[in-house]
């Protein structure tokens, strides 16, 4: 069976702490690109509702059932008959806050959420003191395509991606708000996760200025299972498209059976 999938990734420069403005901007950007070319899947970056500013997280938090950001994505998914991997918003339930990715199918239904498993609390960031970490990876199957979900700092934990690959992932995604001073880690780790797991990879981050001289990296990419860049964007806001062929990836995996060579144990012997 032919398995060609059209992907659209949207790179955004969020306005710090302005939920309403970010919802309007994101809606406009998604609809602009979907009106030009249809897509089976749309991907958004981390914290697009608030921007990467931990001090603004609680003021821009939304309850899942009432979230205007999620409602907007549901409307677009149903209107354009596309699945949406919705980046992340700050979700609140009582006094608990999570960095949450909503996943919406082409009927406009919320099918699952993923809470960021690893929280970044270095170099002045204090995400871990505000946000509660998720407990498990989440892989979602939509239209027969299995996608493993990760957010930003999760990229530094390759064990997560290997677990997704073993569970049958077709696509891996990292939705980020990645600092511009960490370009080498971003480019290297996203490419490595694609290559070592023989999986299509959507590496999507925010762009734009933060505070003072700090800014987001941009450079969102869609990579194939060999780490080749199929589509990319640098620092501008906008969308990138790629059509991927899952059968091509399956054939490659059958020829290069890397996972069969994994040992049952990697216990280190110290001498």
N, C-alpha and C positions, 0 to 999 in steps of 0.2 A: 504494500500500500504506500502510495506517495505521501511523504510527510514533509512538506515544505511549509514553513511557518514564517509569517511576516511580523517583525518586531519593530517597535517604536520606543525610543528612550528619550525622555524630556529632561534637559538640563536647565535648571532654574537658579536665578539669583534672588533669594528670598529677602523680603524687607524685615529686618530684625524686629520681632515682637509685634508684628501687625498681621494678625490672623485674617481679618477680612480682606485686606489688600492682597495677601498671598493667595487666598482662595480665588479671588477674581483673576489675578494674573495667571495662575496655573490653569484655570478653566479656559482662558483665552488661548493660551499656548497649546494645550492639548487639542482643542477644537480646530485651531489653525492647521495643525499638521494632519489631523484625521480627515479634515475636509479636502486636503490635497491628495492624500493617499491613505487607503484603509490599512489597518493593522490587526493582526490576531491578538497581539499582546501589547499593552502600554505599560511602561515602567517609569516610576518617579523616584527622586532622591530622598535621602533621609531628612527629616525635620523641615520639609518644605513649607509647612504651615507657620513656622516660627523663626526659621534661620538658626544657625548654630550659635546660640547664646543661652547658656544654662540658666542665667538669672531671669530669662523670660519664659522659661518652660512652664512654670505653674500658672502664669497669667494667661497663657495661650492654650492651656490644656482643655480638652473636650471629653465629655462622656461619650462612650462608643455609640450608645443608642440614639444620642441627640446630635452627634458631631456634624456640623455643617460641611466640613471638609469631606467626610465620608459620603454624605448625601449628594454632594456635587459629583463625586466620582461614580456613584451609583447611576446618576442621571446620564452621565456621558457614556458609561458602559452600555446601558440599555439603548440609548439613542444611536450609537455607532456600532452596536453589536461586537464589542471588543472586550477582552479580559483585561483587567487592570491590576497590576502589582503596585500598590499605592504608596510606595516610598514609606515614610513614617510620619505620624503625628504624635503629640504628647497626649496620652490617654489617661484619664483620671477615673478612679473608682473609689469613692470615699476619700480617704487620705493617702491613697496609693497611686503613684504615677508610673507609667511605663512608656517606653519608646516603642511604639506599636506600628507594625505594617498591616494595613487592611488589604485583603485580597477579594476582588469583586469579579464575578463572572459576567458573561455577555448578556445575561438576562437582568443584570443590575442587582444581583443578590450578593450580600456579604457571605462568602463561603468559609473564611477562616481569618485568623490574625496570627501574627508572629511578634513576640516581644524580644527585643534585642537582648542577646544572651550575655554579651561582654560589654561592660560599661567603661567609658574612657574618662579617667580622672588624673590626668597628668598635665604638666605645663600650664597650670592655671585653670584647667577645666575641672569641674566637680560634678560630672554627670552621676557618678555613683552615690553621691550624698542626696540626690533628688529622686533619681529613677530606681525602680526595683527591676532587677535583672530577670529575664525570662529563664525558664528552667530547661527547655528542650529546643532542639532544632525543629523546624516545621517544613515539610515538603508538601506542596499542593499539586494535585493533578487536575488540569483543565483541558478539555478537548483532547484527552489522551496524552497531553504533554506534562511531564513531571518537572516542577521547578523547585529548587532548594533555595530557601530564603535566608539571607544574612544582611546585617546592617553594620556598615562602617568598621569599627574596631574588631568586629568578628573576623575580618580578613586576616588578622594576625594569628588565627588559630586554625591551622590547616586540617586538624582532626575533624572539625565540623564538616568541611567539604568532602573529605574522604568518606565520612559517614553517609552523606547525601549520595555520593557516587555509588557506594555499595547498595544503597536503597533503590537505585535505578534512576537517578536524576538525568534528565535530558538537558536542562538548562540550570546554571547556577547564576545567582544574582547577588551583587553587593551594592546596596543603596546607601550612599554616604554623604557626609558634609566634610570634605577632606581638605585639610590645610595646605596652602600653596607651598609651604616650606618643606613638604614631604612628598615631592613628586617622584623621586626614585623609589621609595617604598610602595607608593600607589601603583606605578607602572609595573614594577617587578612582581609584587605579590598577586595582583589580579591576573597577570599573564601566567604566572606559575600555577595558580589554582586551576586555570583552564587546561594547561598542558598536563599537569600531573594527574588530573582526573579525566582527561580526554572528553571534555564537556564544553559546549557553548557557554560563554560567560558574558553577562551584562554587567559592566563596571560603570556605575552611574553615580556622579557626585554633583554637588552644588557648585555654582560659580559666584562671583561677586564679592564685594567688600564686607568685612565684619566690623571690627572696631579698630580705630587707630590705623596702623599700617598692616593689619591682619586681613587676609582675604582667603576665599576658597580657591582650590586649585582649578576646578573645571577639568578638562580632559576626560570626559566620559567616552567610553568605548564599548563596542560590541565585538567580542573575540570569538574565533572558532576554536575547535578542540585541539588545534596545534599552536594556539597562541597568536595566530595571524589576526590583524585588525581588519574587520569587515567594514566598520564605520566608526568615525570618531569626530569629536568636536573639541575645540580648545577652550577659550575663556568666554565666549559669547553665550548668551541664552539661546536656546533653540532645541531642535529635535534631530535625532539620527535614526535612520532606517537600516534594516538588514533583513534579507530573506535567507533563512537557514534551512538546510536540508538534513533532517534527522537520519534518514536512511544512509546518507553519505557518512555521517558520524558513526552509525552502527557498523557499517562495513569496515571502517578504519579500526574500530575496537576489536573486531573479529580477526583482523590481520595482525594487530599489535596488542596481544592479550596481557597487558601490564599487570592488571589486578590479580591474575593467576599466579604471579610471582611474589605476592605478598606473603611473608612468613607469619606463622601463628603467634610468634613471640619475638620481641626485639629487646629481650632482657640484656642489659649491658654487663659484660664481665669486666670488672676492674682488676688490673694486675699491678 
